[in-house]
Amino acid sequence: MTYFPTIENIKKAAINIQQVVDVTPLSFSLRLSKEYNASISLKREDLQSVRSYKIRGAYNKINSLSKKERDNGIVCASAGNHAQGVAYACNYLGIKGTIYMPAVTPKQKVEQTKLFGESWVTVVLEGDTFDDSYIAAMQYCEIENKTFIHPFDDPKIIEGQGTVGLEILNQTKKPIDYIFVPVGGGGLASGLIGVVKAASPNTKIIGVEPQGAPSMKTSIDNNINTELKKIDKFVDGAAVKRVGDHTFTICKENLHKMVTVAEGKVCQTILDLYNRDAIVVEPAGALTITCLDIFKEEIKGKNIVCVISGSNNDISRTAEIKERALLYGKLKHYFIVRFPQRPGALKEFVAEILGPTDDITHFEYSKKSNKENAPAVVGIELKTPSDLPPLIKRMKENNFFGEYLNDKPDLFQYLV
């Protein structure tokens, strides 16, 4: 029998989790509302006690376990936010937990997991992706006969996440036309669908995934739950190779639309939210705002809610976030530049080849004694994308041009 989250069970979950979960604000965004000529509000799950909505499902599931299951301990796998929710629940309920996380998980998320769990949890770093950690956690679970707390494909998890939807409907007097929700494994989207279908059936739910990990969109397009062979792990809170079986069925049949956004575009949203709104979000938390321009005409004059799913961002990632944003905006460009091996060549390049607002941000040079020209990898930041063609033209006319690296991903990753 196909599972569907009923609003009755989601209301029970709301009662079950109320002692540990904050009712987060639904905040009107003046900037975004003006930009898109709509009434846009942000559901601020980044302000949750563990800085993401994941505590809702994790606590709802763990609090439902039998005494025998609690005494035997639990296991989970997570890229970070589910881990923190599980850790918090283990500490609060006094249950031993083993938490598997990818080795590449941002340090901030690992440390927060240990902070929330204290002596009740053991963190194991395993593999490069959530899916690697999931396999290791399931193997350990079978050996030790412990209960596995799935991050998204479990009815109790889905119902816990659905409490976000109950709060949204309670926090607004106007009918909601669209809710934009980030999708990783699909637990949050499925829970929202359960609420909206019963209590606000005219509301359209839009799911948003990172372009480099489109597991739900691919599955819906294929009409079968499809495992991706390779994903971009950058949007770690929403990067899974395979969505849940429950969540796939629920989303396939009930989402109004499923879209993807480029990771670089997500990075620009992160920077805009920080610089213009003083809001700190992780990459997954920026997905819903990043896609708004896709629906610019459709949402005009409408009442919109964007779920900001979390704020567990590591400050050490700031340089990469800025770099990805500049590359996406066509403002950062990398070249192999062939410098003549003569005095004054670099000075000539700076004075005559670069434009007045062009800035060198990366420079690696290797002098070759027996060569007429020596190559250097040079990164140049431009004021506008339109500055690129004349720059390349000047480089070619003066015999400095070697290779343009931005559109050569394999060479780019090797050299930069």
LINKAJO-V485971 format. One record per residue. N is the residue number from 0. NEAR is the number of other ideal C-beta (glycine too) atoms within 8 Angstrom. Layout:
# LINKAJO-V485971
n = <N	N>
near = <NEAR	NEAR>
This chain:
# LINKAJO-V485971
n = <0	1	2	3	4	5	6	7	8	9	10	11	12	13	14	15	16	17	18	19	20	21	22	23	24	25	26	27	28	29	30	31	32	33	34	35	36	37	38	39	40	41	42	43	44	45	46	47	48	49	50	51	52	53	54	55	56	57	58	59	60	61	62	63	64	65	66	67	68	69	70	71	72	73	74	75	76	77	78	79	80	81	82	83	84	85	86	87	88	89	90	91	92	93	94	95	96	97	98	99	100	101	102	103	104	105	106	107	108	109	110	111	112	113	114	115	116	117	118	119	120	121	122	123	124	125	126	127	128	129	130	131	132	133	134	135	136	137	138	139	140	141	142	143	144	145	146	147	148	149	150	151	152	153	154	155	156	157	158	159	160	161	162	163	164	165	166	167	168	169	170	171	172	173	174	175	176	177	178	179	180	181	182	183	184	185	186	187	188	189	190	191	192	193	194	195	196	197	198	199	200	201	202	203	204	205	206	207	208	209	210	211	212	213	214	215	216	217	218	219	220	221	222	223	224	225	226	227	228	229	230	231	232	233	234	235	236	237	238	239	240	241	242	243	244	245	246	247	248	249	250	251	252	253	254	255	256	257	258	259	260	261	262	263	264	265	266	267	268	269	270	271	272	273	274	275	276	277	278	279	280	281	282	283	284	285	286	287	288	289	290	291	292	293	294	295	296	297	298	299	300	301	302	303	304	305	306	307	308	309	310	311	312	313	314	315	316	317	318	319	320	321	322	323	324	325	326	327	328	329	330	331	332	333	334	335	336	337	338	339	340	341	342	343	344	345	346	347	348	349	350	351	352	353	354	355	356	357	358	359	360	361	362	363	364	365	366	367	368	369	370	371	372	373	374	375	376	377	378	379	380	381	382	383	384	385	386	387	388	389	390	391	392	393	394	395	396	397	398	399	400	401	402	403	404	405	406	407	408	409	410	411	412	413	414	415>
near = <2	4	8	6	15	8	12	6	11	17	9	9	15	10	7	11	15	7	4	10	12	6	4	10	7	12	7	7	10	6	8	12	12	7	6	13	7	11	9	13	12	14	14	10	14	15	9	13	8	12	12	18	14	15	17	15	21	17	17	16	14	15	10	7	10	5	5	6	9	12	6	8	12	17	16	17	13	16	14	16	18	15	15	19	16	18	16	16	15	16	12	8	9	6	12	8	16	14	17	15	18	15	8	7	12	12	8	11	16	13	8	13	16	11	7	11	16	8	4	11	16	6	11	11	9	11	10	7	12	14	10	11	16	10	9	13	16	10	8	13	12	7	6	8	6	11	10	10	15	10	14	17	13	12	9	11	17	18	17	17	16	17	16	15	14	13	12	14	12	6	7	11	2	6	7	13	10	15	16	14	13	15	15	14	11	17	17	15	16	17	19	16	14	19	16	14	7	8	7	9	7	6	11	9	15	15	16	15	18	18	10	11	16	11	15	16	12	10	13	12	6	7	5	5	8	9	7	11	4	3	11	10	12	11	15	16	17	14	16	12	11	9	16	11	7	12	17	14	10	17	18	10	5	8	12	6	7	13	11	10	14	9	15	11	10	15	14	12	11	14	11	9	13	11	6	6	9	3	10	7	14	14	18	15	15	14	17	14	13	12	13	15	6	7	10	9	5	6	13	9	5	10	11	16	15	14	16	16	16	17	13	15	12	9	6	8	9	7	7	8	12	10	9	12	13	10	11	12	10	8	11	12	14	14	13	11	13	11	13	8	10	5	3	6	10	7	7	10	12	9	7	8	11	11	9	4	7	12	6	10	7	9	8	8	7	7	6	8	4	3	7	4	9	11	11	11	14	12	12	14	10	15	7	6	8	5	12	10	7	8	15	10	8	10	12	9	6	9	8	11	10	8	8	9	14	8	5	9	6	6	9	11	7	6	10	9>
